[in-house]
Amino acid sequence: MGFAVSDELLGTVVPIVVYWIYSGMYMCLGSFENYRLHSKSDEEEKNLVSKLTVVKGVLFQQLLQAAVAILLFTVTGGHAGASSQQPSSFIVLASQFVTAMLVMDTWQYFLHRYFHENKFLYRHLHSRHHCLVVPYAFGALYNHPLEGLLLDTVGGALSFMLSGMSPRTSIYFFSFATIKTVDDHCGLMLPGNPLHIFFRNNSAYHDVHHQLYGSKYNFSQPFFVMWDRILGTYMPYSLEKRAEGGFEARPTKEFKED
């Protein structure tokens, strides 16, 4: 039992460490103006909160989510719907990963969309995340704590349980999901980024959602774009070069009048 608890603890702590290491790497790359989706001056002028406020908010949310996750594991024994055995088959591992990704995407799409459509929830919860009009890496999890619990903690728990993955597998899954979330908010379109090769849901796709014209579109996160396409909230865009350097994600012609 001690070994299993250790894996469950790592599944909570490791993604937090990964978050700050990966976002720190992107912040070091932020001076690459030729790959930015917004200029550094736009980042400073358009965002409504300071970076210090964002750091404090993210740290508080991560500590709260970690405490709740550890409490849930303690109460349930860590085996509510999940396997305590580490599968040796790659096919089983892959199917668990894909299942968890689909569950997380489904939960986050519908809840995220509801946070936008319900004016009370948007004003009091989700608007905090949209204070970052120009997203950047370590602001990826800048949310209201209650939103973080509903969107990430509950979504993560459902992904873990319904996929049947072991606590050890969850370490890798939640670390990967964290990397993907940070990448979606990094504000950079780096050439050869493997996440951009395999996923249409990327930093430009999510940047569209953070702009005023895209706030009713591109709700999907963090992996696929299927729910946006199925339910008519997909906003296509073109990636165009800015005169001063870098890129801009612009809505395609049929959306410019919206």
Disulfide bonds with the S-S distance in Angstrom:
none
